[in-house]
Amino acid sequence: MRRKTKGSIGEKSRKILPAFFMILVAGICSCFFYQLMLIQGESMEPSYHNMQLVVLNKIDRLYQLGDVIAFQCKELNSVLVKRIVAGEGDTAYIRNGTLYVNGVESLFYPPEAFLYSGLLEEPIQLGKGEYLVIGDNLSESRDSRYPEVGVVKTGTIIGKICR
């Protein structure tokens, strides 16, 4: 006489297999397409706040002025989130507290907003695949003005924040 057992191996695998498949699909989507990301710090306020969850788009690799990107910063051993203020072929600098891109005042920051110019005290000409990034909260942001960050190269960009 056969004894009935609770849940055979086949029955258990039918429950585990869909869960495993869902985790696998979520992992693939996170690695190659879209990823949830937690903003840490105040450098992008008021646009993004500390502990805010955002979606990172890893598919769209066409970066434009104003895009907010996440990129790997080896010197600070972290992922930073900043706004692109100048791109390929642009020349940027800060004079009298004002950011200029190609000789025109930047639309992203009001005139005389910058108390610190750093690397942007002298004009920087960007090459192919190079970007300058600055946080929206100028007093709290470590960005392209600082030598630890400097010019951001396309290869270090993880993706851009979905609006």
C-alpha positions as CSV (number, residue, x, y, z in Angstrom):
1,M,0.0,0.0,0.0
2,R,1.4,3.5,-1.0
3,R,1.5,6.2,1.5
4,K,0.4,9.7,0.5
5,T,3.0,12.4,1.0
6,K,2.5,16.1,1.3
7,G,3.8,17.7,-1.9
8,S,5.8,15.6,-4.2
9,I,9.0,16.8,-5.8
10,G,7.3,17.5,-9.1
11,E,4.7,19.6,-7.3
12,K,7.3,21.6,-5.4
13,S,9.3,22.3,-8.6
14,R,6.2,23.6,-10.3
15,K,6.0,26.2,-7.5
16,I,9.7,27.0,-7.4
17,L,10.3,27.2,-11.2
18,P,8.0,30.2,-11.9
19,A,9.5,32.1,-8.9
20,F,13.0,31.4,-10.2
21,F,12.0,32.5,-13.7
22,M,10.5,35.8,-12.4
23,I,13.7,36.5,-10.4
24,L,15.8,35.7,-13.4
25,V,13.8,38.0,-15.7
26,A,13.9,40.8,-13.1
27,G,17.7,40.4,-12.8
28,I,18.1,40.6,-16.6
29,C,15.9,43.7,-16.8
30,S,17.8,45.4,-14.0
31,C,21.2,44.7,-15.6
32,F,20.4,45.7,-19.1
33,F,17.2,47.8,-19.3
34,Y,15.8,49.6,-16.3
35,Q,16.8,49.6,-12.6
36,L,15.4,51.0,-9.4
37,M,17.9,53.4,-7.8
38,L,17.9,55.1,-4.4
39,I,19.1,58.7,-4.3
40,Q,21.5,59.2,-1.5
41,G,22.4,62.7,-0.4
42,E,21.2,66.2,-1.0
43,S,23.3,67.2,-4.1
44,M,20.4,67.0,-6.5
45,E,17.8,68.9,-4.4
46,P,15.2,70.2,-5.1
47,S,14.9,68.0,-8.2
48,Y,15.6,64.7,-6.3
49,H,15.6,64.2,-2.6
50,N,17.6,62.0,-0.2
51,M,16.2,58.5,0.0
52,Q,14.0,59.0,-3.1
53,L,13.5,56.0,-5.4
54,V,14.0,56.7,-9.1
55,V,14.1,54.6,-12.3
56,L,17.3,54.4,-14.2
57,N,17.0,54.0,-18.0
58,K,20.0,51.9,-19.2
59,I,18.7,51.6,-22.8
60,D,18.7,55.2,-24.0
61,R,22.4,56.1,-24.6
62,L,21.8,59.4,-26.2
63,Y,22.7,62.0,-23.5
64,Q,21.5,65.6,-23.8
65,L,22.1,68.8,-21.9
66,G,19.8,68.7,-18.8
67,D,19.7,64.9,-18.5
68,V,20.3,63.6,-15.0
69,I,22.6,60.7,-15.2
70,A,24.1,58.1,-12.8
71,F,27.8,57.3,-13.3
72,Q,30.6,55.4,-11.6
73,C,33.1,57.7,-10.0
74,K,36.2,55.6,-9.2
75,E,38.0,58.3,-7.2
76,L,35.1,58.6,-4.8
77,N,34.3,54.9,-5.0
78,S,30.6,55.5,-5.6
79,V,27.9,56.1,-8.1
80,L,27.0,59.7,-8.4
81,V,23.8,61.3,-9.8
82,K,24.3,64.7,-11.6
83,R,22.9,66.9,-14.4
84,I,24.7,67.2,-17.7
85,V,25.6,70.8,-18.3
86,A,27.9,70.5,-21.2
87,G,28.5,67.7,-23.8
88,E,30.7,66.6,-26.7
89,G,32.4,69.5,-28.5
90,D,31.2,72.1,-25.9
91,T,33.5,74.5,-24.1
92,A,32.5,75.4,-20.5
93,Y,33.8,77.7,-17.8
94,I,32.6,79.6,-14.7
95,R,33.2,83.4,-14.6
96,N,32.0,85.7,-11.7
97,G,29.9,82.9,-10.4
98,T,28.1,82.2,-13.7
99,L,28.4,79.0,-15.8
100,Y,29.0,79.6,-19.5
101,V,28.7,76.9,-22.2
102,N,30.0,77.9,-25.6
103,G,30.1,81.5,-24.4
104,V,26.4,81.6,-23.4
105,E,25.1,81.7,-19.9
106,S,23.8,78.2,-18.8
107,L,20.0,77.9,-18.5
108,F,20.3,75.4,-15.6
109,Y,21.7,77.8,-13.0
110,P,21.0,81.5,-12.3
111,P,23.7,84.0,-12.9
112,E,26.3,84.4,-10.1
113,A,25.1,81.1,-8.4
114,F,28.5,79.5,-8.2
115,L,30.6,80.3,-5.2
116,Y,33.2,77.7,-6.2
117,S,34.6,77.3,-9.8
118,G,37.3,74.7,-9.3
119,L,38.3,73.0,-12.5
120,L,35.9,75.2,-14.4
121,E,37.8,78.4,-13.6
122,E,39.6,77.8,-16.9
123,P,37.7,76.9,-20.1
124,I,37.4,73.1,-20.7
125,Q,36.9,71.9,-24.2
126,L,35.1,68.5,-24.3
127,G,35.9,65.7,-26.7
128,K,33.9,62.9,-28.1
129,G,32.1,61.0,-25.3
130,E,32.8,63.5,-22.6
131,Y,30.4,65.5,-20.4
132,L,30.5,68.0,-17.6
133,V,28.0,67.3,-14.8
134,I,26.9,69.5,-11.9
135,G,24.4,68.9,-9.0
136,D,21.4,71.1,-8.6
137,N,22.3,71.9,-5.0
138,L,25.6,73.7,-5.7
139,S,26.8,73.9,-2.1
140,E,26.3,70.2,-1.5
141,S,27.5,68.8,-4.8
142,R,30.8,67.1,-5.7
143,D,30.8,67.3,-9.4
144,S,32.8,68.3,-12.5
145,R,34.2,71.3,-10.7
146,Y,36.2,69.0,-8.4
147,P,39.2,67.0,-9.5
148,E,37.8,63.8,-8.0
149,V,35.0,63.9,-10.6
150,G,36.2,66.1,-13.5
151,V,35.1,65.2,-17.0
152,V,32.7,62.3,-17.1
153,K,33.3,59.8,-19.9
154,T,30.5,57.8,-21.7
155,G,32.0,54.5,-20.5
156,T,31.4,55.4,-16.8
157,I,27.7,56.3,-17.3
158,I,25.3,53.7,-16.0
159,G,22.1,55.3,-17.3
160,K,19.9,58.3,-17.0
161,I,17.1,59.0,-14.6
162,C,13.6,58.7,-16.1
163,R,11.6,61.9,-15.7
